[in-house]
Amino acid sequence: MRTFWILIGLLVLAAAAFALLPSLSSGSSKPAMNSPPVAEWPGKQGETTKPSTTSAKEVAAAPVTSANNSSPATNPAPTVNESKKEPKVEAPKQIDAAPVSHVPESGHVAKESAGAPDAGSPSTPATSQSDKIKKDEAVVEDVIEKALNGGASAPVSSPESDKKIELKQTPVRIERKGEDEVLLDGTFTVKGRGTKESPYIVPWELIVLAQETYDPGQDKDEIPGAVMFLDGKYVRLTGYVCFPMYVPEPKEMLSMLNQWDGCCIGVPPTPYDAVEVHLAKKVGTDDRYAVYGVVEGVFRVKPYLSGKWLVGLYLLDESEFKPSDKGGGS
């Protein structure tokens, strides 16, 4: 009985060994080398790309065409979709523009007016420029003529234009105290006769009186009658003087109530306390360094305006200057 079961066990083992031998033999063999899938060139629209089944040996055996070899490659050329081709861009046609013969100075092309000369004429620019210059000259001459004749007020009044200005003046009371003395308004005593041989000796208190009644910026337009009494007469003024800088032999100067060197020292003059002096002859080198002196000449009331700004008020023409120490020369 024991022998029977031993035989049965051997048969089972043999059957199991027979069943396992094919699987072991197949697992021990090396797998075949498959080449990586190669995508095919796209064919017709809608076809699915299948991986290539060509082995590595077949790929290696395929002929390779070099860049220098003129024989065509065995691989098929890719199909190009005609609908995706870029459209051809045509160059724009050149348009011949008409030449511009003249452009106005304002930068805008003016419309052609009826009866205007031909724009293509080469003499048009020169003619228009010449007409513009003549027109400007005519305007300037007209303004100057009106200013000299009193027909129009210039922006800056000059002595020539002021000749036609009628100055208003306040009443004045004149009392003669003898042949060589006059009392004005019962306040100001003026000695002399108002001639070249015997000029009026005028105090500065009378000269500055105009600041009370004459100020164009404040709409005050009356000159004191006592000041207008001196207009056109010979007078003598004693005070501080100032000459133009860098002029070796000046013919103009200022006679002032207060000291001023023309720059930084002293008090700058105003139109009421300074007189513009026009000398009959040039001042020598020594006299031009004087700071005080006496001037004699024809006194004139001539306002000099810039708009309504009073720049100057008094002039002294045909004048002579004599330097002196302060307090002397009267």
C-alpha positions as CSV (number, residue, x, y, z in Angstrom):
1,M,0.0,0.0,0.0
2,R,2.8,2.4,0.8
3,T,4.4,1.7,-2.5
4,F,1.2,2.8,-4.2
5,W,1.2,6.2,-2.6
6,I,4.8,6.7,-3.4
7,L,4.1,6.1,-7.1
8,I,1.2,8.5,-7.0
9,G,3.4,11.2,-5.5
10,L,6.1,10.8,-8.1
11,L,3.5,11.0,-10.8
12,V,2.2,14.3,-9.4
13,L,5.7,15.7,-9.1
14,A,6.5,14.7,-12.7
15,A,3.3,16.3,-13.9
16,A,4.1,19.5,-12.1
17,A,7.6,19.6,-13.5
18,F,6.4,19.0,-17.0
19,A,3.9,21.9,-16.6
20,L,6.5,24.3,-15.3
21,L,9.3,23.6,-17.9
22,P,7.7,25.6,-20.9
23,S,7.2,28.7,-18.8
24,L,10.7,28.7,-17.5
25,S,12.2,28.2,-20.9
26,S,10.2,31.0,-22.4
27,G,11.0,33.4,-19.5
28,S,14.8,32.9,-19.7
29,S,15.0,33.8,-23.4
30,K,16.0,37.4,-24.2
31,P,13.3,39.7,-25.5
32,A,13.6,40.9,-29.1
33,M,14.8,44.5,-29.6
34,N,12.0,46.6,-30.9
35,S,12.8,49.9,-32.5
36,P,11.0,53.0,-31.1
37,P,7.8,53.9,-32.8
38,V,8.3,56.2,-35.8
39,A,5.5,58.6,-36.8
40,E,4.5,58.4,-40.4
41,W,4.1,61.5,-42.5
42,P,0.5,62.8,-42.4
43,G,-1.5,61.4,-45.2
44,K,-5.0,62.4,-46.1
45,Q,-7.0,64.5,-43.6
46,G,-8.7,62.3,-41.0
47,E,-6.2,59.3,-41.1
48,T,-4.8,58.1,-37.8
49,T,-1.0,57.9,-37.5
50,K,0.2,54.3,-36.7
51,P,3.5,53.4,-35.1
52,S,6.1,51.8,-37.4
53,T,6.7,48.1,-37.0
54,T,10.1,48.2,-38.7
55,S,12.7,46.7,-36.6
56,A,16.0,48.2,-35.6
57,K,17.9,46.1,-38.2
58,E,15.7,47.3,-41.0
59,V,16.2,50.9,-40.0
60,A,19.9,50.4,-39.9
61,A,19.9,48.8,-43.4
62,A,17.9,51.6,-45.0
63,P,20.0,53.7,-47.4
64,V,20.9,57.2,-46.1
65,T,21.3,60.1,-48.6
66,S,23.9,62.6,-47.7
67,A,23.6,66.4,-48.3
68,N,26.2,66.2,-51.1
69,N,24.5,63.2,-52.8
70,S,22.3,64.3,-55.6
71,S,20.1,61.1,-55.6
72,P,16.7,61.7,-54.1
73,A,15.8,60.3,-50.7
74,T,13.6,57.2,-50.5
75,N,11.4,58.8,-47.9
76,P,8.3,60.4,-49.3
77,A,8.1,64.3,-49.2
78,P,5.6,65.8,-46.8
79,T,2.3,66.9,-48.2
80,V,1.8,70.7,-47.9
81,N,-1.7,71.9,-47.4
82,E,-2.4,74.4,-50.2
83,S,-5.0,76.2,-48.0
84,K,-2.3,77.3,-45.5
85,K,0.0,79.0,-48.0
86,E,0.7,82.6,-47.2
87,P,-0.9,85.1,-49.6
88,K,1.4,87.1,-51.8
89,V,1.6,90.7,-50.9
90,E,1.8,93.1,-53.8
91,A,3.8,96.3,-53.6
92,P,1.7,99.4,-53.5
93,K,1.6,101.3,-56.7
94,Q,3.5,104.6,-56.6
95,I,1.3,107.7,-56.9
96,D,2.9,110.7,-58.5
97,A,2.0,113.7,-56.4
98,A,1.7,117.1,-58.0
99,P,4.7,119.3,-57.0
100,V,4.0,122.1,-54.5
101,S,5.5,125.3,-55.7
102,H,4.8,127.5,-52.6
103,V,3.8,126.8,-49.0
104,P,2.5,129.7,-46.9
105,E,4.5,130.7,-43.8
106,S,1.7,129.6,-41.5
107,G,2.2,126.0,-42.5
108,H,-1.3,125.5,-43.9
109,V,-2.0,125.3,-47.6
110,A,-4.4,128.0,-48.5
111,K,-7.3,127.5,-50.8
112,E,-6.9,129.0,-54.3
113,S,-9.0,132.1,-54.5
114,A,-10.7,133.3,-57.6
115,G,-8.6,135.4,-59.8
116,A,-5.4,134.5,-57.9
117,P,-2.2,134.2,-59.8
118,D,-0.9,130.8,-60.9
119,A,0.7,129.0,-58.0
120,G,3.2,127.4,-60.3
121,S,4.6,130.8,-61.2
122,P,8.2,131.1,-59.8
123,S,7.7,134.9,-59.1
124,T,4.7,134.4,-56.7
125,P,6.7,133.9,-53.5
126,A,9.0,136.9,-54.1
127,T,6.1,139.1,-55.1
128,S,4.1,138.2,-52.0
129,Q,7.1,138.8,-49.7
130,S,7.8,142.1,-51.3
131,D,4.1,143.2,-50.9
132,K,4.2,142.1,-47.2
133,I,7.3,144.3,-46.6
134,K,5.8,147.3,-48.3
135,K,2.6,146.9,-46.3
136,D,4.5,146.7,-43.0
137,E,6.5,149.8,-43.9
138,A,3.3,151.7,-44.7
139,V,1.8,150.8,-41.3
140,V,4.9,151.9,-39.5
141,E,5.0,155.2,-41.4
142,D,1.3,155.8,-40.7
143,V,1.8,155.2,-36.9
144,I,4.7,157.6,-36.8
145,E,2.9,160.3,-38.7
146,K,-0.2,160.0,-36.4
147,A,2.0,160.1,-33.3
148,L,3.9,163.2,-34.5
149,N,0.6,164.9,-35.4
150,G,-1.2,164.0,-32.2
151,G,-3.7,161.9,-34.0
152,A,-2.8,158.7,-32.1
153,S,-1.2,158.0,-28.8
154,A,2.0,156.0,-29.1
155,P,2.8,153.2,-26.5
156,V,5.9,155.2,-25.4
157,S,5.7,158.9,-25.5
158,S,8.7,160.7,-26.9
159,P,9.6,164.4,-26.6
160,E,8.6,164.9,-30.3
161,S,5.1,163.4,-29.8
162,D,4.6,165.3,-26.5
163,K,4.8,168.7,-28.3
164,K,1.2,168.3,-29.4
165,I,-0.1,167.2,-25.9
166,E,-2.0,170.0,-24.2
167,L,-1.1,169.9,-20.5
168,K,-3.7,170.9,-18.0
169,Q,-2.6,173.2,-15.2
170,T,-3.9,174.4,-11.9
171,P,-4.5,178.1,-11.3
172,V,-1.5,180.2,-10.1
173,R,-1.2,183.5,-8.4
174,I,1.8,185.6,-9.4
175,E,3.0,188.5,-7.4
176,R,5.9,190.7,-8.5
177,K,8.2,191.8,-5.6
178,G,10.4,193.9,-7.8
179,E,12.2,193.5,-11.1
180,D,14.2,190.5,-10.0
181,E,11.8,188.6,-7.7
182,V,8.4,186.8,-8.1
183,L,6.2,185.2,-5.4
184,L,4.1,182.2,-6.7
185,D,0.9,181.2,-4.9
186,G,2.1,183.2,-1.9
187,T,4.6,180.5,-1.0
188,F,7.5,180.2,-3.5
189,T,9.9,183.0,-3.9
190,V,11.8,182.9,-7.2
191,K,14.6,185.4,-7.9
192,G,15.7,186.5,-11.3
193,R,14.1,187.6,-14.6
194,G,13.9,184.3,-16.5
195,T,16.5,185.3,-19.1
196,K,19.9,183.9,-20.0
197,E,21.6,186.8,-18.4
198,S,19.4,186.6,-15.3
199,P,17.8,183.1,-15.0
200,Y,15.2,182.3,-12.3
201,I,16.8,180.7,-9.3
202,V,14.4,177.8,-8.6
203,P,14.2,176.0,-5.3
204,W,13.6,172.2,-5.4
205,E,10.5,172.6,-3.3
206,L,8.8,174.1,-6.3
207,I,10.1,171.4,-8.7
208,V,8.7,168.5,-6.6
209,L,5.3,170.2,-6.3
210,A,4.0,168.4,-9.4
211,Q,3.8,165.0,-7.5
212,E,0.7,166.2,-5.8
213,T,-1.4,166.9,-8.9
214,Y,0.2,165.0,-11.8
215,D,0.4,161.2,-11.9
216,P,-1.0,159.5,-15.1
217,G,-1.1,156.1,-13.4
218,Q,-3.5,157.6,-10.8
219,D,-5.5,159.5,-13.4
220,K,-4.0,162.8,-12.2
221,D,-3.3,165.0,-15.2
222,E,-2.8,168.6,-13.9
223,I,0.5,170.3,-13.7
224,P,0.8,172.9,-10.9
225,G,0.5,176.5,-12.3
226,A,3.5,177.6,-10.4
227,V,5.6,174.9,-12.2
228,M,4.2,175.8,-15.6
229,F,5.2,179.4,-15.0
230,L,8.8,178.3,-15.4
231,D,8.2,176.5,-18.7
232,G,10.3,178.0,-21.5
233,K,12.2,180.3,-19.3
234,Y,15.9,180.2,-18.3
235,V,16.4,178.8,-14.8
236,R,19.2,177.9,-12.5
237,L,19.3,174.7,-10.5
238,T,21.8,173.7,-7.8
239,G,22.0,170.1,-6.7
240,Y,23.6,166.7,-7.1
241,V,24.6,165.6,-10.5
242,C,25.1,162.3,-12.3
243,F,26.8,161.6,-15.6
244,P,26.4,158.5,-17.9
245,M,28.9,155.7,-17.2
246,Y,31.7,154.8,-19.6
247,V,31.2,158.1,-21.6
248,P,34.4,160.0,-21.6
249,E,32.9,163.4,-22.7
250,P,29.1,163.3,-22.0
251,K,26.6,165.9,-23.3
252,E,23.8,164.7,-21.0
253,M,23.4,164.5,-17.2
254,L,20.9,164.5,-14.4
255,S,20.4,167.3,-11.9
256,M,18.9,165.8,-8.8
257,L,17.6,166.8,-5.3
258,N,19.2,163.7,-3.7
259,Q,22.6,162.2,-4.2
260,W,22.9,159.1,-6.5
261,D,25.9,157.6,-8.2
262,G,23.9,155.9,-11.0
263,C,24.2,152.5,-9.4
264,C,24.3,151.6,-5.7
265,I,25.1,154.7,-3.6
266,G,22.4,157.2,-2.8
267,V,18.7,157.4,-3.6
268,P,17.5,156.8,-7.2
269,P,15.7,159.8,-8.6
270,T,12.0,160.1,-9.4
271,P,10.5,162.1,-12.3
272,Y,9.5,164.8,-9.8
273,D,12.9,165.4,-8.1
274,A,15.3,165.1,-11.1
275,V,15.8,167.1,-14.3
276,E,17.3,165.7,-17.5
277,V,19.9,168.2,-18.7
278,H,21.0,168.6,-22.3
279,L,24.4,170.4,-22.4
280,A,25.4,172.9,-25.0
281,K,28.9,171.5,-25.0
282,K,30.7,168.4,-23.8
283,V,31.8,168.1,-20.3
284,G,35.6,167.7,-19.7
285,T,37.2,164.8,-18.0
286,D,37.7,166.6,-14.7
287,D,34.1,167.9,-14.5
288,R,32.4,164.6,-15.2
289,Y,33.6,163.3,-11.8
290,A,31.7,166.0,-10.0
291,V,28.9,165.0,-7.7
292,Y,27.4,168.5,-7.1
293,G,27.1,171.6,-9.2
294,V,25.0,174.3,-10.9
295,V,23.2,174.0,-14.2
296,E,21.6,176.8,-16.2
297,G,19.3,176.4,-19.3
298,V,15.8,176.6,-20.7
299,F,13.4,174.8,-18.4
300,R,10.7,172.6,-20.1
301,V,7.8,170.6,-18.7
302,K,7.6,167.6,-21.0
303,P,6.2,164.4,-19.6
304,Y,7.7,161.2,-20.9
305,L,5.3,158.3,-20.6
306,S,5.4,154.5,-21.1
307,G,1.7,153.8,-21.3
308,K,0.6,155.4,-18.1
309,W,3.9,155.1,-16.4
310,L,5.7,158.4,-15.9
311,V,9.4,158.0,-16.8
312,G,10.5,161.7,-16.9
313,L,8.9,165.1,-16.5
314,Y,11.4,167.9,-16.8
315,L,14.1,168.9,-19.3
316,L,16.8,171.6,-19.3
317,D,18.0,172.5,-22.8
318,E,20.9,174.6,-24.0
319,S,22.5,174.1,-20.6
320,E,25.8,174.9,-19.0
321,F,27.3,173.1,-16.1
322,K,29.6,174.4,-13.3
323,P,30.8,172.0,-10.6
324,S,30.8,173.3,-7.1
325,D,30.9,172.3,-3.5
326,K,27.6,171.4,-1.7
327,G,25.9,174.6,-0.6
328,G,27.7,176.9,-3.1
329,G,27.0,178.2,-6.6
330,S,23.7,180.1,-5.9
